[in-house]
Amino acid sequence: MLSRKAKYAIKALIYIYEHPELVPVSTKEISEAEKIPYKFLEAIMNTLKQNRVVTSRRGPRGGYSFVGNPKDITVASIMRIIDGPIALTTCTSENFYETCEECIDEKTCRVRGIFLKLRESMLPVLQRSITEM
């Protein structure tokens, strides 16, 4: 399940993208417009800043703007920054792969097969840019 933190991160980035006239956009503005708890959003924006998705400017006209082109920011990348792996099992993760302790043979594991198909179906949707949402 998508965490509330990841959902809010995606909503905040879409808000910044859809309001170029407000850039840099303050946390308060995003919080009020998107009904996201202010302190929670501050922590989320700090994580996005640490991962070089956004940059911040201090002061009365301060706020957040994108480091690069928002077209290059995918839903999947934000989910990984906030929540970690997207795959539902470690043995099907593209970026955080680990073998399952109880698995005897990955090639014939039916559970892995199902979750590989699920990841393959889900990933193209999540690899869309936030600008396409």
SVG drawing of the C-alpha trace seen along z (x, -y; Angstrom):
<svg xmlns="http://www.w3.org/2000/svg" viewBox="-7 -38 28 64">
<polyline fill="none" stroke="black" stroke-width="0.4" points="0.0,0.0 1.2,-3.5 2.1,-5.3 0.4,-8.5 3.9,-10.1 4.5,-9.1 1.0,-10.2 1.6,-13.6 5.0,-13.9 3.5,-13.2 0.7,-15.7 3.1,-18.4 5.3,-17.9 2.3,-18.1 1.1,-21.2 4.5,-22.9 4.4,-21.8 0.9,-23.1 1.6,-26.5 4.7,-27.9 3.5,-31.4 4.0,-30.7 7.5,-29.2 9.2,-29.0 6.2,-27.6 6.1,-27.7 5.3,-24.6 2.5,-26.6 0.9,-27.2 1.1,-23.6 -0.1,-22.4 -3.2,-24.6 -4.0,-24.0 -3.6,-20.2 -4.8,-19.7 -1.5,-18.1 -0.5,-18.6 2.2,-21.3 4.8,-19.6 4.4,-16.3 4.9,-18.1 8.0,-19.9 9.6,-16.6 8.6,-15.2 9.9,-18.3 13.2,-18.0 13.5,-14.4 12.9,-15.5 15.4,-18.2 18.1,-15.8 17.4,-13.6 17.9,-16.6 14.3,-16.5 13.6,-20.0 15.7,-22.9 14.6,-25.5 15.0,-29.3 14.7,-30.9 13.0,-34.2 9.6,-35.8 9.4,-34.9 11.1,-31.5 9.8,-28.1 10.5,-25.1 11.2,-24.7 12.5,-21.8 16.2,-21.0 15.8,-19.7 13.1,-19.3 9.9,-18.0 9.3,-15.8 12.2,-13.7 10.6,-13.0 8.6,-9.8 6.0,-8.5 8.2,-5.4 11.3,-7.5 9.3,-9.4 7.9,-6.2 11.4,-4.7 12.7,-7.8 9.9,-7.9 9.0,-4.3 11.8,-2.2 11.2,0.7 8.1,0.8 8.0,4.5 5.8,6.5 8.4,9.1 12.2,8.7 12.9,11.4 11.0,9.4 12.5,6.0 14.5,4.4 16.6,2.1 16.5,3.8 16.7,7.5 17.2,10.2 16.6,13.9 13.8,15.2 15.2,17.3 12.7,20.1 12.9,20.3 14.3,23.5 14.2,22.5 13.3,19.0 12.8,20.2 9.9,22.5 8.5,20.4 4.8,19.7 4.6,16.9 7.5,15.1 6.0,15.6 2.8,13.9 4.5,10.9 6.9,10.6 3.9,10.3 2.3,7.7 5.5,5.6 5.8,5.8 2.3,4.5 2.5,1.9 5.9,0.4 5.1,-1.2 2.3,-3.2 4.5,-4.3 7.3,-5.3 5.2,-8.1 6.3,-11.6 4.5,-13.7 3.8,-16.1 1.7,-13.4 -0.7,-12.9"/>
</svg>
